Amino acid sequence: MSDSPKSGGGPNGAQMASPTYRLAALDQDFLLGESMRGVRFLLEFAKADEAMKAWGVCSTIVVFGSARIREDGPDPHPRWYAEARKFGAIASQRGGAHLSARRERHNVICTGGGPGIMEAANRGAADVGAPSIGLNITLPHEQAPNAWSTPELTFRFHYFAMRKMHLAMRANALVIFPGGFGTFDELFEILTLRQTGKSPPIPIVLFDRGYWEGAINFRALADAGMISPGDLELFEFAETAEEVWDCLVRKGLRAHEEQQSWEAARDVQLE
């Protein structure tokens, strides 16, 4: 073995070309390594958090539902799609998604960013010129974002856990349209957080009682002692977009006009 430096790029070319010489922040091999998993969690939290703050997003209304539902699909898919779209428009108009004088947005529609019900809710917000959020996830069969979420509020996550955190942490309400395993996962995640007091008492509305009671026998869970009878009051059912909105308001969601009145009263108290 020679003691002389290797040739190429100067006497220190080998040193400068070594992966260990790369700046850590620019070394993708290092950042994607097992030891940096915690850092990647932090990055996925911080990137979305920073963007939402820049847009003034203070709170959201989260809408879940199947990616398989189509506007032109078999009955009752078109009705579910249409009502999700209507709800996206209603919530965006009345909830405060447009930028306020305080440069704040409240009750911004937030979905998983994909097709189906997610697309419909994002589309409803776009119908009334309001922003909406899409929290996409990297899957083996790549999920592309729908065309209706606000581009600057469209994100992609690797970790389901971090995506779920962003879905839950700003939520003023949760609206669940018919769906499958993924929708059930998100529903029971939030119900568990509510049941255990790990989240604020946000209203939860399930769209289409017939679908949900046919898919899940909630009463049987209570009768068998698996949940408390009072847990059945953690959610309500609705059959139209207007009913969904009425349920949310009745359960404590502050609408846009109420938000403005509340802010005005707060200003008086602070003067």
Disulfide bonds with the S-S distance in Angstrom:
none
